[in-house]
């Protein structure tokens, strides 16, 4: 798969091949559709964030609007995960079945901005 990968501290992430994630027990595989690029993402990519481990390569990211893979039923899945600039495997903390379409980019745009997701997004199935 392709991902935005930081290969060393201070370098901008590059669009590179990255290992395919695998979902473990109680996890779901998702496909990133939209993600916010906020200060914590930039500082983690450069190695300046307090949580940076100095381990590279690194797929920076802390949030995403994503589609669950392998499931034809659209849901809005909420969780806290790292490395979202690609596909990711994670455990669902909250999963809500959707009914009306909402734009993934709308959800991704407000993530990390100190604003809540639009209320209608919690009762809606994201549309690609």
N, CA, C and O atoms as CSV, one atom per row, in Angstrom:
chain,resi,resn,atom,element,x,y,z
A,1,UNK,N,N,0.846,-1.173,0.000
A,1,UNK,CA,C,0.000,0.000,0.000
A,1,UNK,C,C,0.889,1.233,0.000
A,1,UNK,O,O,2.084,1.145,0.281
A,2,UNK,N,N,0.310,2.363,-0.311
A,2,UNK,CA,C,1.029,3.635,-0.299
A,2,UNK,C,C,0.656,4.403,0.966
A,2,UNK,O,O,-0.461,4.283,1.469
A,3,UNK,N,N,1.608,5.198,1.477
A,3,UNK,CA,C,1.363,6.001,2.672
A,3,UNK,C,C,2.290,7.207,2.658
A,3,UNK,O,O,3.304,7.212,1.961
A,4,UNK,N,N,1.937,8.231,3.432
A,4,UNK,CA,C,2.825,9.370,3.657
A,4,UNK,C,C,3.805,8.933,4.740
A,4,UNK,O,O,3.409,8.741,5.890
A,5,UNK,N,N,5.081,8.775,4.385
A,5,UNK,CA,C,6.076,8.198,5.294
A,5,UNK,C,C,7.181,9.210,5.577
A,5,UNK,O,O,7.794,9.744,4.652
A,6,UNK,N,N,7.435,9.473,6.872
A,6,UNK,CA,C,8.589,10.273,7.284
A,6,UNK,C,C,9.750,9.302,7.453
A,6,UNK,O,O,9.659,8.358,8.239
A,7,UNK,N,N,10.841,9.525,6.723
A,7,UNK,CA,C,11.968,8.593,6.754
A,7,UNK,C,C,13.067,9.004,7.723
A,7,UNK,O,O,13.910,8.185,8.087
A,8,UNK,N,N,13.066,10.275,8.146
A,8,UNK,CA,C,14.045,10.744,9.130
A,8,UNK,C,C,13.529,12.037,9.748
A,8,UNK,O,O,12.654,12.698,9.188
A,9,UNK,N,N,14.080,12.393,10.912
A,9,UNK,CA,C,13.682,13.616,11.601
A,9,UNK,C,C,13.976,14.823,10.721
A,9,UNK,O,O,15.035,14.909,10.099
A,10,UNK,N,N,13.035,15.747,10.676
A,10,UNK,CA,C,13.208,16.974,9.925
A,10,UNK,C,C,12.868,16.879,8.453
A,10,UNK,O,O,12.817,17.900,7.766
A,11,UNK,N,N,12.631,15.671,7.949
A,11,UNK,CA,C,12.294,15.497,6.536
A,11,UNK,C,C,10.783,15.501,6.354
A,11,UNK,O,O,10.046,15.002,7.205
A,12,UNK,N,N,10.334,16.055,5.260
A,12,UNK,CA,C,8.902,16.014,4.952
A,12,UNK,C,C,8.506,14.586,4.598
A,12,UNK,O,O,9.286,13.868,3.973
A,13,UNK,N,N,7.298,14.162,4.991
A,13,UNK,CA,C,6.841,12.826,4.590
A,13,UNK,C,C,6.784,12.709,3.070
A,13,UNK,O,O,6.493,13.678,2.368
A,14,UNK,N,N,7.068,11.504,2.578
A,14,UNK,CA,C,7.023,11.219,1.143
A,14,UNK,C,C,6.012,10.113,0.893
A,14,UNK,O,O,5.780,9.268,1.757
A,15,UNK,N,N,5.412,10.120,-0.287
A,15,UNK,CA,C,4.431,9.114,-0.700
A,15,UNK,C,C,5.197,7.870,-1.124
A,15,UNK,O,O,5.765,7.829,-2.216
A,16,UNK,N,N,5.216,6.838,-0.252
A,16,UNK,CA,C,6.033,5.648,-0.461
A,16,UNK,C,C,5.235,4.378,-0.216
A,16,UNK,O,O,4.128,4.413,0.321
A,17,UNK,N,N,5.815,3.261,-0.618
A,17,UNK,CA,C,5.245,1.964,-0.260
A,17,UNK,C,C,5.408,1.762,1.238
A,17,UNK,O,O,6.417,2.161,1.820
A,18,UNK,N,N,4.423,1.147,1.852
A,18,UNK,CA,C,4.430,0.882,3.289
A,18,UNK,C,C,3.813,-0.493,3.509
A,18,UNK,O,O,2.961,-0.912,2.725
A,19,UNK,N,N,4.226,-1.210,4.564
A,19,UNK,CA,C,3.659,-2.541,4.799
A,19,UNK,C,C,2.140,-2.496,4.983
A,19,UNK,O,O,1.604,-1.556,5.571
A,20,UNK,N,N,1.465,-3.511,4.479
A,20,UNK,CA,C,0.016,-3.635,4.665
A,20,UNK,C,C,-0.270,-3.931,6.136
A,20,UNK,O,O,0.360,-4.817,6.713
A,21,UNK,N,N,-1.202,-3.213,6.750
A,21,UNK,CA,C,-1.561,-3.518,8.137
A,21,UNK,C,C,-2.414,-4.778,8.205
A,21,UNK,O,O,-3.072,-5.148,7.234
A,22,UNK,N,N,-2.395,-5.417,9.340
A,22,UNK,CA,C,-3.249,-6.580,9.569
A,22,UNK,C,C,-4.078,-6.320,10.816
A,22,UNK,O,O,-3.565,-5.830,11.822
A,23,UNK,N,N,-5.355,-6.649,10.744
A,23,UNK,CA,C,-6.237,-6.482,11.895
A,23,UNK,C,C,-6.078,-7.677,12.817
A,23,UNK,O,O,-6.168,-8.825,12.381
A,24,UNK,N,N,-5.843,-7.405,14.086
A,24,UNK,CA,C,-5.770,-8.453,15.089
A,24,UNK,C,C,-7.143,-8.699,15.688
A,24,UNK,O,O,-8.145,-8.159,15.218
A,25,UNK,N,N,-7.180,-9.517,16.727
A,25,UNK,CA,C,-8.444,-9.821,17.407
A,25,UNK,C,C,-9.076,-8.536,17.932
A,25,UNK,O,O,-8.413,-7.741,18.598
A,26,UNK,N,N,-10.347,-8.338,17.635
A,26,UNK,CA,C,-11.079,-7.164,18.106
A,26,UNK,C,C,-10.737,-5.884,17.366
A,26,UNK,O,O,-11.122,-4.802,17.809
A,27,UNK,N,N,-10.023,-5.977,16.250
A,27,UNK,CA,C,-9.664,-4.801,15.469
A,27,UNK,C,C,-10.372,-4.815,14.120
A,27,UNK,O,O,-10.876,-5.849,13.681
A,28,UNK,N,N,-10.404,-3.656,13.469
A,28,UNK,CA,C,-11.008,-3.515,12.147
A,28,UNK,C,C,-9.977,-2.888,11.223
A,28,UNK,O,O,-9.185,-2.054,11.662
A,29,UNK,N,N,-9.972,-3.270,9.965
A,29,UNK,CA,C,-9.114,-2.649,8.966
A,29,UNK,C,C,-9.924,-1.555,8.281
A,29,UNK,O,O,-11.041,-1.793,7.822
A,30,UNK,N,N,-9.352,-0.353,8.215
A,30,UNK,CA,C,-10.049,0.773,7.599
A,30,UNK,C,C,-9.181,1.379,6.510
A,30,UNK,O,O,-7.961,1.214,6.509
A,31,UNK,N,N,-9.819,2.080,5.587
A,31,UNK,CA,C,-9.149,2.763,4.495
A,31,UNK,C,C,-9.325,4.260,4.701
A,31,UNK,O,O,-10.455,4.748,4.745
A,32,UNK,N,N,-8.227,4.993,4.828
A,32,UNK,CA,C,-8.281,6.429,5.050
A,32,UNK,C,C,-8.946,7.130,3.873
A,32,UNK,O,O,-8.620,6.861,2.717
A,33,UNK,N,N,-9.878,8.027,4.173
A,33,UNK,CA,C,-10.532,8.823,3.143
A,33,UNK,C,C,-10.142,10.291,3.299
A,33,UNK,O,O,-9.921,10.974,2.299
A,34,UNK,N,N,-10.053,10.787,4.526
A,34,UNK,CA,C,-9.650,12.171,4.787
A,34,UNK,C,C,-9.021,12.248,6.169
A,34,UNK,O,O,-9.401,11.505,7.073
A,35,UNK,N,N,-8.060,13.146,6.329
A,35,UNK,CA,C,-7.422,13.349,7.631
A,35,UNK,C,C,-6.998,14.803,7.758
A,35,UNK,O,O,-6.649,15.452,6.772
A,36,UNK,N,N,-7.033,15.299,8.978
A,36,UNK,CA,C,-6.575,16.658,9.242
A,36,UNK,C,C,-5.053,16.650,9.368
A,36,UNK,O,O,-4.473,15.674,9.845
A,37,UNK,N,N,-4.416,17.719,8.948
A,37,UNK,CA,C,-2.970,17.864,9.147
A,37,UNK,C,C,-2.807,19.035,10.104
A,37,UNK,O,O,-2.726,20.189,9.682
A,38,UNK,N,N,-2.760,18.730,11.390
A,38,UNK,CA,C,-2.661,19.773,12.391
A,38,UNK,C,C,-1.277,19.757,13.026
A,38,UNK,O,O,-0.476,18.880,12.701
A,39,UNK,N,N,-0.966,20.688,13.915
A,39,UNK,CA,C,0.389,20.817,14.451
A,39,UNK,C,C,0.980,19.538,15.048
A,39,UNK,O,O,2.174,19.290,14.879
A,40,UNK,N,N,0.194,18.729,15.730
A,40,UNK,CA,C,0.763,17.513,16.327
A,40,UNK,C,C,1.260,16.557,15.243
A,40,UNK,O,O,2.270,15.881,15.439
A,41,UNK,N,N,0.572,16.489,14.115
A,41,UNK,CA,C,1.003,15.622,13.010
A,41,UNK,C,C,2.330,16.126,12.447
A,41,UNK,O,O,3.256,15.345,12.226
A,42,UNK,N,N,2.413,17.428,12.220
A,42,UNK,CA,C,3.656,17.993,11.685
A,42,UNK,C,C,4.817,17.811,12.662
A,42,UNK,O,O,5.919,17.449,12.251
A,43,UNK,N,N,4.580,18.059,13.949
A,43,UNK,CA,C,5.677,17.935,14.912
A,43,UNK,C,C,6.085,16.484,15.128
A,43,UNK,O,O,7.260,16.217,15.379
A,44,UNK,N,N,5.145,15.530,15.039
A,44,UNK,CA,C,5.516,14.114,15.129
A,44,UNK,C,C,6.343,13.703,13.915
A,44,UNK,O,O,7.300,12.940,14.048
A,45,UNK,N,N,5.983,14.201,12.731
A,45,UNK,CA,C,6.718,13.849,11.513
A,45,UNK,C,C,8.157,14.358,11.562
A,45,UNK,O,O,9.063,13.701,11.048
A,46,UNK,N,N,8.372,15.511,12.169
A,46,UNK,CA,C,9.724,16.067,12.234
A,46,UNK,C,C,10.508,15.562,13.438
A,46,UNK,O,O,11.710,15.810,13.538
A,47,UNK,N,N,9.842,14.855,14.359
A,47,UNK,CA,C,10.522,14.341,15.546
A,47,UNK,C,C,10.564,15.318,16.696
A,47,UNK,O,O,11.239,15.057,17.691
A,48,UNK,N,N,9.860,16.445,16.594
A,48,UNK,CA,C,9.894,17.471,17.640
A,48,UNK,C,C,8.812,17.305,18.703
A,48,UNK,O,O,8.888,17.952,19.748
A,49,UNK,N,N,7.816,16.466,18.472
A,49,UNK,CA,C,6.729,16.293,19.435
A,49,UNK,C,C,7.220,15.493,20.641
A,49,UNK,O,O,8.046,14.592,20.491
A,50,UNK,N,N,6.717,15.817,21.839
A,50,UNK,CA,C,7.175,15.132,23.052
A,50,UNK,C,C,6.925,13.630,23.014
A,50,UNK,O,O,7.615,12.875,23.700
A,51,UNK,N,N,5.958,13.187,22.229
A,51,UNK,CA,C,5.670,11.753,22.156
A,51,UNK,C,C,6.485,11.045,21.072
A,51,UNK,O,O,6.369,9.830,20.909
A,52,UNK,N,N,7.306,11.793,20.331
A,52,UNK,CA,C,8.118,11.181,19.278
A,52,UNK,C,C,9.130,10.226,19.897
A,52,UNK,O,O,9.764,10.537,20.905
A,53,UNK,N,N,9.269,9.062,19.278
A,53,UNK,CA,C,10.200,8.047,19.792
A,53,UNK,C,C,11.541,8.085,19.085
A,53,UNK,O,O,12.502,7.478,19.557
A,54,UNK,N,N,11.626,8.782,17.968
A,54,UNK,CA,C,12.854,8.801,17.189
A,54,UNK,C,C,12.971,7.617,16.250
A,54,UNK,O,O,13.967,7.483,15.538
A,55,UNK,N,N,11.959,6.751,16.242
A,55,UNK,CA,C,11.966,5.576,15.368
A,55,UNK,C,C,11.416,5.950,13.987
A,55,UNK,O,O,10.316,6.492,13.875
A,56,UNK,N,N,12.179,5.661,12.962
A,56,UNK,CA,C,11.768,5.905,11.582
A,56,UNK,C,C,11.988,4.629,10.787
A,56,UNK,O,O,12.869,3.849,11.148
A,57,UNK,N,N,11.238,4.377,9.731
A,57,UNK,CA,C,10.220,5.226,9.119
A,57,UNK,C,C,8.972,5.324,9.997
A,57,UNK,O,O,8.701,4.457,10.827
A,58,UNK,N,N,8.225,6.406,9.788
A,58,UNK,CA,C,7.045,6.721,10.584
A,58,UNK,C,C,5.932,7.184,9.655
A,58,UNK,O,O,6.157,8.015,8.775
A,59,UNK,N,N,4.739,6.651,9.849
A,59,UNK,CA,C,3.548,7.150,9.154
A,59,UNK,C,C,2.859,8.075,10.149
A,59,UNK,O,O,2.153,7.603,11.041
A,60,UNK,N,N,3.056,9.408,10.008
A,60,UNK,CA,C,2.484,10.331,10.982
A,60,UNK,C,C,0.976,10.455,10.812
A,60,UNK,O,O,0.444,10.232,9.724
A,61,UNK,N,N,0.309,10.803,11.869
A,61,UNK,CA,C,-1.135,11.009,11.827
A,61,UNK,C,C,-1.740,10.616,13.154
A,61,UNK,O,O,-1.231,9.726,13.836
A,62,UNK,N,N,-2.817,11.269,13.523
A,62,UNK,CA,C,-3.464,10.969,14.798
A,62,UNK,C,C,-4.970,10.795,14.672
A,62,UNK,O,O,-5.633,10.500,15.666
A,63,UNK,N,N,-5.522,10.968,13.490
A,63,UNK,CA,C,-6.965,10.864,13.325
A,63,UNK,C,C,-7.296,10.676,11.853
A,63,UNK,O,O,-6.445,10.855,10.982
A,64,UNK,N,N,-8.534,10.316,11.593
A,64,UNK,CA,C,-8.936,10.128,10.198
A,64,UNK,C,C,-10.434,9.958,10.074
A,64,UNK,O,O,-11.117,9.598,11.034
A,65,UNK,N,N,-10.931,10.219,8.891
A,65,UNK,CA,C,-12.259,9.784,8.484
A,65,UNK,C,C,-11.976,8.616,7.558
A,65,UNK,O,O,-11.312,8.777,6.535
A,66,UNK,N,N,-12.477,7.442,7.915
A,66,UNK,CA,C,-12.081,6.234,7.190
A,66,UNK,C,C,-13.262,5.313,6.960
A,66,UNK,O,O,-14.262,5.360,7.676
A,67,UNK,N,N,-13.126,4.481,5.953
A,67,UNK,CA,C,-14.150,3.489,5.624
A,67,UNK,C,C,-13.678,2.128,6.112
A,67,UNK,O,O,-12.527,1.745,5.899
A,68,UNK,N,N,-14.563,1.410,6.760
A,68,UNK,CA,C,-14.239,0.067,7.226
A,68,UNK,C,C,-14.175,-0.861,6.021
A,68,UNK,O,O,-15.100,-0.891,5.208
A,69,UNK,N,N,-13.088,-1.615,5.902
A,69,UNK,CA,C,-12.897,-2.513,4.772
A,69,UNK,C,C,-13.561,-3.855,5.026
A,69,UNK,O,O,-13.657,-4.305,6.168
A,70,UNK,N,N,-14.014,-4.488,3.959
A,70,UNK,CA,C,-14.572,-5.827,4.061
A,70,UNK,C,C,-15.961,-5.886,4.651
A,70,UNK,O,O,-16.403,-6.952,5.078
A,71,UNK,N,N,-16.652,-4.777,4.685
A,71,UNK,CA,C,-17.991,-4.743,5.263
A,71,UNK,C,C,-18.844,-3.853,4.367
A,71,UNK,O,O,-18.510,-2.686,4.163
A,72,UNK,N,N,-19.924,-4.376,3.838
A,72,UNK,CA,C,-20.754,-3.584,2.931
A,72,UNK,C,C,-21.695,-2.640,3.665
A,72,UNK,O,O,-22.342,-1.807,3.030
A,73,UNK,N,N,-21.788,-2.750,4.990
A,73,UNK,CA,C,-22.662,-1.883,5.763
A,73,UNK,C,C,-21.897,-0.648,6.202
A,73,UNK,O,O,-20.925,-0.779,6.946
A,74,UNK,N,N,-22.295,0.557,5.773
A,74,UNK,CA,C,-21.558,1.753,6.181
A,74,UNK,C,C,-21.816,2.090,7.646
A,74,UNK,O,O,-22.957,2.077,8.107
A,75,UNK,N,N,-20.759,2.387,8.358
A,75,UNK,CA,C,-20.834,2.784,9.758
A,75,UNK,C,C,-19.898,3.960,9.975
A,75,UNK,O,O,-18.962,4.175,9.204
A,76,UNK,N,N,-20.158,4.713,11.024
A,76,UNK,CA,C,-19.215,5.714,11.487
A,76,UNK,C,C,-18.515,5.089,12.677
A,76,UNK,O,O,-19.145,4.840,13.705
A,77,UNK,N,N,-17.219,4.831,12.553
A,77,UNK,CA,C,-16.455,4.178,13.611
A,77,UNK,C,C,-15.541,5.217,14.232
A,77,UNK,O,O,-14.760,5.858,13.528
A,78,UNK,N,N,-15.631,5.388,15.540
A,78,UNK,CA,C,-14.836,6.387,16.245
A,78,UNK,C,C,-13.828,5.691,17.142
A,78,UNK,O,O,-14.181,4.754,17.858
A,79,UNK,N,N,-12.592,6.130,17.115
A,79,UNK,CA,C,-11.547,5.561,17.952
A,79,UNK,C,C,-10.368,6.522,17.942
A,79,UNK,O,O,-10.340,7.473,17.161
A,80,UNK,N,N,-9.399,6.272,18.808
A,80,UNK,CA,C,-8.169,7.041,18.859
A,80,UNK,C,C,-7.072,6.147,18.322
A,80,UNK,O,O,-6.842,5.066,18.864
A,81,UNK,N,N,-6.389,6.571,17.268
A,81,UNK,CA,C,-5.351,5.745,16.681
A,81,UNK,C,C,-4.235,6.615,16.141
A,81,UNK,O,O,-4.413,7.815,15.935
A,82,UNK,N,N,-3.084,6.004,15.912
A,82,UNK,CA,C,-1.918,6.713,15.384
A,82,UNK,C,C,-1.595,6.190,14.000
A,82,UNK,O,O,-1.935,5.053,13.675
A,83,UNK,N,N,-0.950,6.993,13.187
A,83,UNK,CA,C,-0.506,6.567,11.868
A,83,UNK,C,C,-1.636,6.437,10.882
A,83,UNK,O,O,-1.821,5.378,10.282
A,84,UNK,N,N,-2.402,7.510,10.703
A,84,UNK,CA,C,-3.611,7.392,9.896
A,84,UNK,C,C,-3.458,7.859,8.469
A,84,UNK,O,O,-4.462,8.017,7.774
A,85,UNK,N,N,-2.264,8.082,8.008
A,85,UNK,CA,C,-2.089,8.566,6.648
A,85,UNK,C,C,-2.050,7.409,5.657
A,85,UNK,O,O,-1.309,7.447,4.675
A,86,UNK,N,N,-2.840,6.398,5.916
A,86,UNK,CA,C,-2.921,5.207,5.064
A,86,UNK,C,C,-4.089,4.362,5.554
A,86,UNK,O,O,-5.090,4.900,6.028
A,87,UNK,N,N,-3.967,3.044,5.443
A,87,UNK,CA,C,-4.936,2.152,6.065
A,87,UNK,C,C,-4.471,1.915,7.493
A,87,UNK,O,O,-3.292,2.098,7.793
A,88,UNK,N,N,-5.361,1.517,8.366
A,88,UNK,CA,C,-4.972,1.259,9.747
A,88,UNK,C,C,-5.845,0.170,10.334
A,88,UNK,O,O,-6.988,-0.023,9.918
A,89,UNK,N,N,-5.297,-0.533,11.300
A,89,UNK,CA,C,-6.076,-1.515,12.048
A,89,UNK,C,C,-6.269,-0.939,13.443
A,89,UNK,O,O,-5.314,-0.449,14.045
A,90,UNK,N,N,-7.481,-0.991,13.961
A,90,UNK,CA,C,-7.732,-0.443,15.289
A,90,UNK,C,C,-8.943,-1.098,15.916
A,90,UNK,O,O,-9.763,-1.701,15.224
A,91,UNK,N,N,-9.054,-0.976,17.236
A,91,UNK,CA,C,-10.213,-1.476,17.954
A,91,UNK,C,C,-11.266,-0.389,18.027
A,91,UNK,O,O,-10.953,0.755,18.358
A,92,UNK,N,N,-12.488,-0.724,17.729
A,92,UNK,CA,C,-13.557,0.285,17.714
A,92,UNK,C,C,-14.023,0.579,19.130
A,92,UNK,O,O,-14.431,-0.330,19.852
A,93,UNK,N,N,-13.967,1.843,19.530
A,93,UNK,CA,C,-14.498,2.258,20.819
A,93,UNK,C,C,-15.986,2.547,20.696
A,93,UNK,O,O,-16.757,2.316,21.628
A,94,UNK,N,N,-16.373,3.048,19.547
A,94,UNK,CA,C,-17.761,3.418,19.328
A,94,UNK,C,C,-18.084,3.199,17.863
A,94,UNK,O,O,-17.358,3.663,16.984
A,95,UNK,N,N,-19.162,2.500,17.603
A,95,UNK,CA,C,-19.562,2.254,16.217
A,95,UNK,C,C,-21.046,2.553,16.099
A,95,UNK,O,O,-21.861,2.001,16.839
A,96,UNK,N,N,-21.391,3.425,15.171
A,96,UNK,CA,C,-22.782,3.799,14.994
A,96,UNK,C,C,-23.219,3.520,13.572
A,96,UNK,O,O,-22.597,4.020,12.635
A,97,UNK,N,N,-24.271,2.735,13.380
A,97,UNK,CA,C,-24.773,2.520,12.018
A,97,UNK,C,C,-25.263,3.834,11.434
A,97,UNK,O,O,-25.825,4.667,12.145
A,98,UNK,N,N,-25.052,4.013,10.153
A,98,UNK,CA,C,-25.456,5.254,9.512
A,98,UNK,C,C,-26.696,5.081,8.662
A,98,UNK,O,O,-27.080,3.969,8.297
A,99,UNK,N,N,-27.314,6.213,8.355
A,99,UNK,CA,C,-28.489,6.186,7.501
A,99,UNK,C,C,-28.369,7.201,6.372
A,99,UNK,O,O,-28.498,6.832,5.205
A,100,UNK,N,N,-28.128,8.467,6.689
A,100,UNK,CA,C,-28.023,9.516,5.677
A,100,UNK,C,C,-26.556,9.785,5.359
A,100,UNK,O,O,-25.694,9.648,6.227
A,101,UNK,N,N,-26.274,10.163,4.127
A,101,UNK,CA,C,-24.894,10.389,3.700
A,101,UNK,C,C,-24.317,11.669,4.296
A,101,UNK,O,O,-25.006,12.683,4.398
A,102,UNK,N,N,-23.059,11.612,4.684
A,102,UNK,CA,C,-22.274,12.771,5.102
A,102,UNK,C,C,-20.917,12.625,4.414
A,102,UNK,O,O,-20.465,11.505,4.172
A,103,UNK,N,N,-20.280,13.718,4.104
A,103,UNK,CA,C,-19.025,13.703,3.369
A,103,UNK,C,C,-17.850,13.379,4.301
A,103,UNK,O,O,-17.713,14.000,5.355
A,104,UNK,N,N,-17.001,12.411,3.922
A,104,UNK,CA,C,-15.815,12.074,4.714
A,104,UNK,C,C,-14.921,13.296,4.901
A,104,UNK,O,O,-14.353,13.493,5.975
A,105,UNK,N,N,-14.796,14.111,3.866
A,105,UNK,CA,C,-13.934,15.275,3.955
A,105,UNK,C,C,-14.459,16.246,5.001
A,105,UNK,O,O,-13.670,16.893,5.689
A,106,UNK,N,N,-15.777,16.359,5.134
A,106,UNK,CA,C,-16.368,17.214,6.163
A,106,UNK,C,C,-15.946,16.731,7.545
A,106,UNK,O,O,-15.603,17.540,8.407
A,107,UNK,N,N,-15.969,15.424,7.758
A,107,UNK,CA,C,-15.547,14.872,9.047
A,107,UNK,C,C,-14.054,15.097,9.237
A,107,UNK,O,O,-13.629,15.568,10.292
A,108,UNK,N,N,-13.247,14.763,8.219
A,108,UNK,CA,C,-11.803,14.912,8.324
A,108,UNK,C,C,-11.364,16.344,8.546
A,108,UNK,O,O,-10.363,16.582,9.222
A,109,UNK,N,N,-12.087,17.303,7.994
A,109,UNK,CA,C,-11.711,18.703,8.108
A,109,UNK,C,C,-11.852,19.242,9.520
A,109,UNK,O,O,-11.130,20.168,9.889
A,110,UNK,N,N,-12.746,18.703,10.312
A,110,UNK,CA,C,-12.941,19.239,11.660
A,110,UNK,C,C,-12.176,18.462,12.718
A,110,UNK,O,O,-12.100,18.899,13.867
A,111,UNK,N,N,-11.606,17.314,12.353
A,111,UNK,CA,C,-10.833,16.535,13.313
A,111,UNK,C,C,-9.624,17.349,13.750
A,111,UNK,O,O,-8.913,17.906,12.913
A,112,UNK,N,N,-9.392,17.420,15.032
A,112,UNK,CA,C,-8.222,18.105,15.562
A,112,UNK,C,C,-8.293,19.615,15.519
A,112,UNK,O,O,-7.296,20.280,15.804
A,113,UNK,N,N,-9.418,20.170,15.178
A,113,UNK,CA,C,-9.558,21.617,15.082
A,113,UNK,C,C,-10.201,22.213,16.333
A,113,UNK,O,O,-10.514,23.404,16.356
A,114,UNK,N,N,-10.399,21.413,17.357
A,114,UNK,CA,C,-11.038,21.921,18.557
A,114,UNK,C,C,-12.522,22.145,18.377
A,114,UNK,O,O,-13.158,22.815,19.191
A,115,UNK,N,N,-13.080,21.585,17.308
A,115,UNK,CA,C,-14.509,21.695,17.043
A,115,UNK,C,C,-15.090,20.300,16.988
A,115,UNK,O,O,-14.399,19.365,16.584
A,116,UNK,N,N,-16.326,20.136,17.378
A,116,UNK,CA,C,-16.940,18.808,17.266
A,116,UNK,C,C,-17.284,18.492,15.820
A,116,UNK,O,O,-17.447,19.391,14.995
A,117,UNK,N,N,-17.393,17.211,15.526
A,117,UNK,CA,C,-17.895,16.812,14.212
A,117,UNK,C,C,-19.314,17.342,14.064
A,117,UNK,O,O,-20.023,17.480,15.061
A,118,UNK,N,N,-19.741,17.640,12.852
A,118,UNK,CA,C,-21.116,18.096,12.651
A,118,UNK,C,C,-22.093,17.087,13.243
A,118,UNK,O,O,-21.944,15.886,13.018
A,119,UNK,N,N,-23.092,17.551,13.996
A,119,UNK,CA,C,-24.020,16.623,14.651
A,119,UNK,C,C,-24.652,15.619,13.705
A,119,UNK,O,O,-24.868,14.469,14.087
A,120,UNK,N,N,-24.958,16.032,12.461
A,120,UNK,CA,C,-25.600,15.091,11.544
A,120,UNK,C,C,-24.665,13.950,11.156
A,120,UNK,O,O,-25.133,12.913,10.686
A,121,UNK,N,N,-23.341,14.115,11.343
A,121,UNK,CA,C,-22.414,13.051,10.956
A,121,UNK,C,C,-22.524,11.842,11.874
A,121,UNK,O,O,-22.186,10.729,11.469
A,122,UNK,N,N,-22.989,12.040,13.096
A,122,UNK,CA,C,-23.097,10.916,14.027
A,122,UNK,C,C,-24.291,10.023,13.723
A,122,UNK,O,O,-24.385,8.910,14.240
A,123,UNK,N,N,-25.185,10.499,12.903
A,123,UNK,CA,C,-26.353,9.691,12.532
A,123,UNK,C,C,-26.333,9.391,11.045
A,123,UNK,O,O,-27.362,9.072,10.448
A,124,UNK,N,N,-25.149,9.497,10.451
A,124,UNK,CA,C,-25.070,9.364,9.004
A,124,UNK,C,C,-23.972,8.404,8.588
A,124,UNK,O,O,-22.958,8.261,9.272
A,125,UNK,N,N,-24.183,7.762,7.481
A,125,UNK,CA,C,-23.160,6.899,6.883
A,125,UNK,C,C,-22.309,7.762,5.967
A,125,UNK,O,O,-22.842,8.374,5.041
A,126,UNK,N,N,-20.990,7.831,6.197
A,126,UNK,CA,C,-20.160,8.631,5.309
A,126,UNK,C,C,-20.270,8.157,3.866
A,126,UNK,O,O,-20.381,6.962,3.590
A,127,UNK,N,N,-20.237,9.123,2.955
A,127,UNK,CA,C,-20.265,8.796,1.530
A,127,UNK,C,C,-18.880,9.040,0.960
A,127,UNK,O,O,-18.190,9.974,1.367
A,128,UNK,N,N,-18.479,8.212,0.031
A,128,UNK,CA,C,-17.136,8.344,-0.549
A,128,UNK,C,C,-17.063,9.540,-1.469
A,128,UNK,O,O,-16.011,9.810,-2.048
